[in-house]
């Protein structure tokens, strides 16, 4: 059994207070991941992410906020993206 399956099994056996603690831990980890990714980017970096409808959007970093990054794609406009969704490309 992998980690996800183990976590799902554990969640099924939890009461409401324990589930709330797990949800809070997940939110904190997502925030940490987004900020860590944002710190690794610089303005002008080429990035890509999966946008609405499953299409891949390629653009350059225009501005870096705490958790989000403004990406300018020449063909698809400006996007405000959670930093953890971005993948740096060469």
Residue frames as a rotation matrix with the C-alpha (Angstrom) as fourth column:
UNK 1
0.581 0.814 0.000 0.00
0.814 -0.581 0.000 0.00
0.000 0.000 -1.000 0.00
UNK 2
-0.313 -0.717 0.623 1.42
0.666 -0.634 -0.394 3.42
0.677 0.292 0.676 -0.93
UNK 3
-0.925 -0.163 -0.344 1.32
0.370 -0.598 -0.711 6.60
-0.089 -0.785 0.614 1.20
UNK 4
-0.705 0.708 0.036 -1.88
-0.632 -0.651 0.420 7.94
0.321 0.273 0.907 -0.37
UNK 5
0.003 0.721 -0.693 -3.79
-0.092 0.690 0.718 4.73
0.996 0.062 0.069 0.22
UNK 6
-0.454 -0.247 -0.856 -2.51
0.786 0.343 -0.515 4.58
0.420 -0.907 0.038 3.80
UNK 7
-0.995 0.079 -0.062 -3.63
-0.045 -0.904 -0.425 8.18
-0.089 -0.420 0.903 4.39
UNK 8
-0.400 0.904 -0.151 -7.08
-0.636 -0.156 0.756 7.52
0.659 0.399 0.637 2.92
UNK 9
-0.026 0.342 -0.939 -7.51
0.405 0.863 0.303 4.47
0.914 -0.372 -0.161 5.13
UNK 10
-0.720 -0.307 -0.623 -6.46
0.689 -0.205 -0.695 6.47
0.086 -0.929 0.359 8.19
UNK 11
-0.906 0.408 0.113 -8.84
-0.401 -0.913 0.079 9.33
0.136 0.026 0.990 7.30
UNK 12
-0.185 0.886 -0.425 -11.78
-0.264 0.371 0.890 6.93
0.947 0.277 0.165 7.07
UNK 13
0.037 0.140 -0.989 -11.17
0.770 0.627 0.117 5.96
0.637 -0.766 -0.085 10.70
UNK 14
-0.889 -0.455 -0.054 -10.93
0.398 -0.708 -0.583 9.54
0.227 -0.540 0.810 12.03
UNK 15
0.100 0.884 -0.457 -13.47
0.907 -0.269 -0.323 11.65
-0.408 -0.383 -0.829 13.86
UNK 16
0.762 0.335 0.554 -14.34
0.583 -0.726 -0.364 15.20
0.280 0.601 -0.749 12.75
UNK 17
0.867 -0.473 -0.156 -11.71
-0.279 -0.721 0.635 16.93
-0.412 -0.507 -0.757 14.93
UNK 18
0.035 -0.888 0.459 -8.93
0.222 0.455 0.863 14.72
-0.974 0.071 0.213 13.60
UNK 19
0.212 0.109 0.971 -10.07
0.971 0.093 -0.222 15.35
-0.114 0.990 -0.086 10.01
UNK 20
0.979 0.160 0.125 -9.96
0.170 -0.983 -0.075 19.11
0.111 0.095 -0.989 10.64
UNK 21
0.490 -0.870 -0.051 -6.36
-0.259 -0.202 0.945 18.76
-0.832 -0.450 -0.324 11.85
UNK 22
-0.123 -0.501 0.857 -5.43
0.690 0.577 0.436 16.87
-0.713 0.645 0.275 8.68
UNK 23
0.596 0.414 0.688 -7.08
0.788 -0.468 -0.401 19.52
0.156 0.781 -0.605 6.50
UNK 24
0.949 -0.272 -0.161 -5.15
-0.194 -0.904 0.382 22.26
-0.249 -0.331 -0.910 8.30
UNK 25
0.127 -0.950 0.285 -1.87
0.023 0.290 0.957 20.36
-0.992 -0.115 0.059 7.83
UNK 26
0.055 -0.036 0.998 -2.61
0.942 0.332 -0.040 19.99
-0.330 0.942 0.052 4.10
UNK 27
0.897 0.323 0.302 -3.31
0.405 -0.874 -0.269 23.72
0.177 0.363 -0.915 3.76
UNK 28
0.704 -0.691 -0.164 -0.06
-0.339 -0.530 0.778 24.59
-0.624 -0.492 -0.607 5.52
UNK 29
-0.081 -0.754 0.652 1.93
0.393 0.576 0.716 22.22
-0.916 0.314 0.250 3.31
UNK 30
0.377 0.284 0.882 0.38
0.926 -0.103 -0.363 23.67
-0.012 0.953 -0.302 0.15
UNK 31
0.999 -0.030 -0.019 1.28
-0.028 -0.996 0.083 27.18
-0.021 -0.082 -0.996 1.30
UNK 32
0.353 -0.930 0.107 4.84
-0.207 0.034 0.978 26.06
-0.913 -0.367 -0.181 2.05
UNK 33
-0.054 -0.344 0.937 5.18
0.766 0.588 0.260 24.40
-0.641 0.732 0.232 -1.37
UNK 34
0.695 0.387 0.606 3.83
0.699 -0.562 -0.442 27.47
0.170 0.731 -0.661 -3.20
UNK 35
0.922 -0.370 -0.116 6.16
-0.299 -0.869 0.395 29.86
-0.247 -0.329 -0.911 -1.37
UNK 36
0.143 -0.906 0.397 9.16
0.062 0.409 0.910 27.61
-0.988 -0.106 0.115 -1.90
UNK 37
0.094 -0.043 0.995 8.47
0.956 0.283 -0.078 27.47
-0.279 0.958 0.067 -5.64
UNK 38
0.913 0.299 0.278 7.91
0.368 -0.898 -0.240 31.24
0.178 0.321 -0.930 -5.79
UNK 39
0.673 -0.721 -0.165 11.30
-0.309 -0.476 0.823 31.82
-0.672 -0.503 -0.543 -4.13
UNK 40
-0.085 -0.749 0.657 13.02
0.430 0.567 0.702 29.72
-0.899 0.342 0.275 -6.79
UNK 41
0.341 0.291 0.894 11.61
0.940 -0.109 -0.323 31.80
0.003 0.950 -0.311 -9.67
UNK 42
-0.506 -0.423 -0.752 12.82
0.365 -0.895 0.257 35.14
-0.781 -0.144 0.607 -11.02
UNK 43
0.496 0.677 -0.544 11.16
-0.183 -0.531 -0.828 37.65
-0.849 0.510 -0.139 -13.31
UNK 44
0.125 -0.391 -0.912 11.77
-0.979 -0.195 -0.051 36.66
-0.158 0.900 -0.407 -16.94
UNK 45
-0.720 -0.365 0.590 11.93
-0.347 0.926 0.149 32.90
-0.601 -0.097 -0.794 -16.31
UNK 46
-0.415 0.569 -0.710 10.19
-0.734 0.253 0.631 30.71
0.538 0.783 0.313 -18.88
UNK 47
-0.756 0.256 0.602 7.51
-0.371 0.590 -0.717 28.57
-0.539 -0.766 -0.351 -17.24
UNK 48
-0.576 0.670 -0.469 4.64
-0.369 0.298 0.880 26.30
0.729 0.680 0.076 -18.16
UNK 49
-0.790 0.426 0.441 1.53
-0.323 0.322 -0.890 25.04
-0.521 -0.846 -0.116 -16.41
UNK 50
-0.747 0.635 0.197 -1.71
0.621 0.559 0.549 23.25
0.239 0.532 -0.812 -17.19
UNK 51
-0.902 0.430 0.039 -4.49
-0.430 -0.887 -0.168 25.80
-0.037 -0.168 0.985 -17.63
UNK 52
-0.121 0.961 0.249 -8.23
-0.578 0.136 -0.804 25.52
-0.807 -0.241 0.539 -17.86
UNK 53
0.753 0.526 -0.395 -9.45
-0.626 0.388 -0.676 22.72
-0.202 0.757 0.622 -20.04
UNK 54
0.688 -0.518 0.508 -6.19
0.293 0.839 0.459 20.82
-0.664 -0.167 0.729 -19.68
UNK 55
0.827 -0.411 0.383 -4.25
0.317 -0.221 -0.922 22.95
0.464 0.885 -0.052 -22.16
UNK 56
0.159 -0.871 -0.464 -0.59
0.951 0.009 0.309 23.67
-0.265 -0.491 0.830 -21.54
UNK 57
0.974 0.126 0.187 0.21
0.162 -0.968 -0.191 27.35
0.157 0.216 -0.964 -21.18
UNK 58
0.076 -0.994 -0.072 3.77
0.997 0.076 0.002 28.56
0.004 -0.072 0.997 -21.79
UNK 59
0.807 0.183 0.561 4.87
0.242 -0.970 -0.032 32.04
0.539 0.161 -0.827 -20.79
UNK 60
-0.350 -0.935 0.056 7.32
0.412 -0.207 -0.887 34.20
0.841 -0.287 0.458 -18.88
UNK 61
0.056 0.282 -0.958 7.22
0.996 -0.081 0.034 35.28
-0.068 -0.956 -0.285 -15.25
UNK 62
0.074 0.068 0.995 6.14
0.399 -0.916 0.033 38.90
0.914 0.395 -0.095 -15.05
UNK 63
-0.087 -0.045 0.995 5.65
-0.779 -0.619 -0.096 39.37
0.620 -0.784 0.019 -11.29
UNK 64
-0.396 -0.099 -0.913 6.15
0.357 0.899 -0.252 37.20
0.846 -0.426 -0.321 -8.21
UNK 65
0.232 0.542 0.808 3.80
-0.702 -0.482 0.525 37.50
0.673 -0.689 0.269 -5.25
UNK 66
-0.203 -0.313 0.928 3.88
-0.936 0.341 -0.090 35.49
-0.289 -0.886 -0.362 -2.00
UNK 67
-0.188 0.238 0.953 1.90
-0.092 0.962 -0.258 32.51
-0.978 -0.136 -0.159 -3.24
UNK 68
0.683 0.535 0.497 1.05
0.455 0.220 -0.863 33.42
-0.571 0.816 -0.094 -6.82
UNK 69
-0.540 -0.834 -0.110 2.95
0.303 -0.315 0.899 34.37
-0.785 0.453 0.423 -9.94
UNK 70
0.545 0.632 -0.551 1.78
-0.318 -0.452 -0.833 36.51
-0.776 0.629 -0.045 -12.85
UNK 71
-0.397 -0.608 0.688 2.63
0.426 0.542 0.725 34.69
-0.813 0.580 0.044 -16.08
UNK 72
0.175 0.384 -0.906 2.44
-0.633 -0.661 -0.402 36.46
-0.754 0.645 0.128 -19.45
UNK 73
-0.239 -0.153 0.959 1.73
0.529 0.808 0.260 34.14
-0.814 0.569 -0.112 -22.36
UNK 74
-0.851 -0.166 -0.498 1.98
-0.244 -0.715 0.655 35.86
-0.465 0.679 0.569 -25.76
UNK 75
-0.822 0.525 -0.220 -0.82
-0.068 0.293 0.954 33.77
0.565 0.799 -0.205 -27.25
UNK 76
-0.117 0.816 -0.566 -3.06
0.679 0.481 0.554 33.34
0.725 -0.320 -0.610 -24.19
UNK 77
0.455 0.341 0.822 -2.69
-0.144 -0.883 0.446 36.55
0.879 -0.322 -0.353 -22.17
UNK 78
-0.529 -0.629 0.569 -1.80
-0.616 -0.177 -0.768 37.09
0.584 -0.757 -0.294 -18.51
UNK 79
0.371 0.573 -0.731 -2.50
0.150 0.740 0.656 34.46
0.916 -0.353 0.188 -15.88
UNK 80
-0.038 -0.319 0.947 -2.35
-0.950 -0.283 -0.133 34.63
0.311 -0.904 -0.293 -12.08
UNK 81
0.405 0.067 -0.912 -1.13
-0.176 0.984 -0.006 31.16
0.897 0.162 0.411 -11.15
UNK 82
0.913 -0.160 0.375 -0.41
-0.337 0.224 0.915 29.43
-0.230 -0.961 0.151 -7.86
UNK 83
0.176 -0.957 -0.233 3.36
-0.983 -0.181 0.002 29.06
-0.044 0.228 -0.973 -7.79
UNK 84
-0.300 -0.315 0.901 3.21
-0.455 0.877 0.155 25.34
-0.839 -0.363 -0.406 -7.00
UNK 85
0.656 0.599 0.459 1.50
0.148 0.495 -0.856 24.72
-0.740 0.630 0.236 -10.38
UNK 86
0.759 -0.376 -0.531 4.41
-0.646 -0.533 -0.546 26.17
-0.078 0.758 -0.648 -12.36
UNK 87
0.620 -0.654 0.433 7.19
0.565 0.755 0.332 24.19
-0.545 0.039 0.838 -13.99
UNK 88
0.314 -0.611 -0.726 10.34
-0.509 -0.754 0.414 26.02
-0.801 0.240 -0.548 -15.05
UNK 89
0.828 -0.085 0.555 11.42
0.479 0.621 -0.620 25.30
-0.292 0.779 0.555 -18.62
UNK 90
-0.106 -0.993 -0.049 14.78
0.721 -0.110 0.685 25.89
-0.685 0.038 0.727 -20.28
